[in-house]
Amino acid sequence: MSGKTNGHVWEVLCELRFSGSPSLPAGVILPGYLFPLLKTEKLVSTIEALPHAVIPLQMRESDDNLRYLTTHRMVGENGFLAAMGDHAVSVSITRDYEGWLDLRAKAERVFKHALASEALGTIERVSIKYLNLFPSGMGENQFSLINASIRLGSRSLTTEPTQLQYEFKVGNVTALIKIVAQAALQGQTGTKARGTGLILDMDLIVIRPHEGIDDIISSLDEAHQRANEVYQDISGIK
């Protein structure tokens, strides 16, 4: 995805959310189970505990704000990350995005291994999230970079800091769209990536029980297709 004003993909993330297994807590099982497998396959090279890992499991389970947060992260080359917690597993690319087929293949490998751990229980939802940046100087009319115009009463918004969120559903996919004007972005820890401009944040979600890896990949493909449609509509690029 790229826009008419040199917009580019800043980060892409694929995520599974699941019920978990009472006898095999995923936040405990998955880091040690997945790391040697993914390291052998040369997908990742290091693993680190995230701040939420120090919160007791019982507290994470009882707080809806903590339930789906990841507790460990594995780092690979070219901005590849795999993260996992009590009720979520994700893979992402934070730079050097080589297109959907590359990320899809990596997501399939990670998710297939996670399913084999038998710690996930029911797969409750599948999603793909695109974070796009349309570069621009602060104070410029950033809405002119995309197919958008915003008017409140007699005032047309052009250079004002603005956040807009909306939600809609197409078929099986729920789309959560967020646009932020006059924004600043910084890359993941360990990178020097920084940028300013207009953010287009698209979260495409399929909420239903999923049966196996083929069903998961099918939903990811559907969500990716919807993401392309939304991006083309908003960016004005066909």
Stockholm file with secondary structure:
# STOCKHOLM 1.0

chainA/1-238         MSGKTNGHVWEVLCELRFSGSPSLPAGVILPGYLFPLLKTEKLVSTIEALPHAVIPLQMRESDDNLRYLTTHRMVGENGFLAAMGDHAVSVSITRDYEGWLDLRAKAERVFKHALASEALGTIERVSIKYLNLFPSGMGENQFSLINASIRLGSRSLTTEPTQLQYEFKVGNVTALIKIVAQAALQGQTGTKARGTGLILDMDLIVIRPHEGIDDIISSLDEAHQRANEVYQDISGIK
#=GR chainA/1-238 SS CCCTTCCEEEEEEEEEEECCBTTBCHHHHHHHHHHHHHHHTTSCSEEEECGGGGSCHHHHHHCTTTTTCEEEEEECSTTEEEEEESSEEEEEECSSCCCHHHHHHHHHHHHHHHHHTTCCCSEEEEEEEEEEEEECCTTSCGGGGTTCCEEETTEEESSSCEEEEEEEEETTEEEEEEEEEEEEEECSTTCCCEEEEEEEEEEEEEEEEECHHHHHHHHHHHHHHHHHHHHHHHHCCC
#=GC SS_cons         CCCTTCCEEEEEEEEEEECCBTTBCHHHHHHHHHHHHHHHTTSCSEEEECGGGGSCHHHHHHCTTTTTCEEEEEECSTTEEEEEESSEEEEEECSSCCCHHHHHHHHHHHHHHHHHTTCCCSEEEEEEEEEEEEECCTTSCGGGGTTCCEEETTEEESSSCEEEEEEEEETTEEEEEEEEEEEEEECSTTCCCEEEEEEEEEEEEEEEEECHHHHHHHHHHHHHHHHHHHHHHHHCCC
//
